[in-house]
Amino acid sequence: MAGPSSAFAHSGNHEIEVYRDGEWAERREITLEAAAQLIGVTKMTALRMIRRGDVKGRQVCKGAPWVIKAEDVAAFSARKRSPGSVTPNPAQQTFEFQ
């Protein structure tokens, strides 16, 4: 099993910076799990939302953690709460039920 020193050796050869504690917070990035919790959905639902484009997120390579900007989750939450149109078609009319 390779230890941290061999991972460091590899990162130096490929100009990949070593992870520092707190760097995600400095960049205002959160994990998929944290985004799901903030939105109020499960992790799998949050992943589907990213894949649909509802929330922006990136994954450097398959198997890597998803990285989501905190402000993108806040923007999605604000859109979700706004009492706007149900449809993107401005010509569609709303029925009033009695």
C-alpha positions as CSV (number, residue, x, y, z in Angstrom):
1,M,0.0,0.0,0.0
2,A,1.3,3.4,-1.0
3,G,1.7,6.0,1.8
4,P,1.4,9.8,1.7
5,S,5.0,10.2,0.7
6,S,4.5,8.3,-2.6
7,A,1.4,10.4,-3.3
8,F,3.5,13.5,-2.7
9,A,6.2,12.2,-5.0
10,H,3.7,11.6,-7.8
11,S,2.1,15.1,-7.3
12,G,5.5,16.7,-7.6
13,N,6.2,14.9,-10.9
14,H,3.0,16.0,-12.5
15,E,2.8,19.6,-11.1
16,I,-0.3,18.7,-9.0
17,E,-0.6,20.7,-5.8
18,V,-1.0,18.8,-2.6
19,Y,-4.3,19.3,-0.8
20,R,-4.3,21.8,2.1
21,D,-6.9,21.8,4.8
22,G,-9.3,24.6,4.3
23,E,-8.6,25.3,0.6
24,W,-12.2,24.4,-0.5
25,A,-13.5,26.9,2.0
26,E,-11.1,29.6,0.7
27,R,-12.5,29.0,-2.8
28,R,-16.0,28.9,-1.4
29,E,-16.5,25.4,-2.7
30,I,-18.6,22.7,-1.1
31,T,-19.1,19.0,-1.5
32,L,-22.0,17.2,-3.2
33,E,-23.1,16.1,0.3
34,A,-23.1,19.7,1.7
35,A,-24.9,21.0,-1.4
36,A,-27.6,18.3,-1.0
37,Q,-28.1,19.2,2.6
38,L,-28.3,23.0,1.9
39,I,-30.9,22.4,-0.9
40,G,-32.8,19.9,1.2
41,V,-32.5,16.9,-1.1
42,T,-30.7,13.5,-1.0
43,K,-27.2,13.2,-2.4
44,M,-28.5,11.3,-5.5
45,T,-31.1,14.0,-6.2
46,A,-28.4,16.7,-6.0
47,L,-26.3,14.7,-8.4
48,R,-29.2,14.5,-10.9
49,M,-29.7,18.2,-10.5
50,I,-26.1,18.8,-11.4
51,R,-26.3,16.5,-14.4
52,R,-29.5,18.3,-15.6
53,G,-27.9,21.7,-15.2
54,D,-30.1,22.9,-12.4
55,V,-27.0,23.4,-10.2
56,K,-23.5,24.0,-11.5
57,G,-20.9,21.5,-10.4
58,R,-17.7,20.0,-11.8
59,Q,-15.9,16.7,-11.4
60,V,-12.2,16.8,-12.6
61,C,-12.3,13.2,-13.6
62,K,-14.5,10.2,-13.0
63,G,-14.3,9.1,-9.4
64,A,-13.1,12.5,-8.2
65,P,-15.3,14.4,-5.7
66,W,-17.9,16.8,-7.2
67,V,-17.0,20.5,-6.5
68,I,-19.9,23.0,-6.3
69,K,-19.5,26.7,-5.7
70,A,-21.5,27.8,-2.6
71,E,-22.9,30.8,-4.5
72,D,-24.3,28.5,-7.2
73,V,-26.3,26.6,-4.5
74,A,-27.5,29.9,-3.0
75,A,-28.6,31.1,-6.5
76,F,-30.5,27.9,-7.1
77,S,-32.2,28.1,-3.7
78,A,-33.2,31.7,-4.5
79,R,-34.7,30.7,-7.9
80,K,-36.5,27.7,-6.2
81,R,-38.1,30.0,-3.6
82,S,-39.1,32.8,-6.0
83,P,-42.8,32.7,-7.0
84,G,-42.1,33.1,-10.7
85,S,-43.7,31.6,-13.7
86,V,-44.3,27.8,-13.7
87,T,-43.2,27.6,-17.3
88,P,-40.5,29.4,-19.3
89,N,-43.1,30.2,-22.0
90,P,-44.3,33.8,-21.3
91,A,-47.3,33.3,-23.6
92,Q,-48.7,30.5,-21.5
93,Q,-51.7,31.6,-19.5
94,T,-52.7,30.6,-16.0
95,F,-56.1,29.3,-15.1
96,E,-57.9,30.6,-12.1
97,F,-59.9,27.8,-10.4
98,Q,-62.9,28.7,-8.2
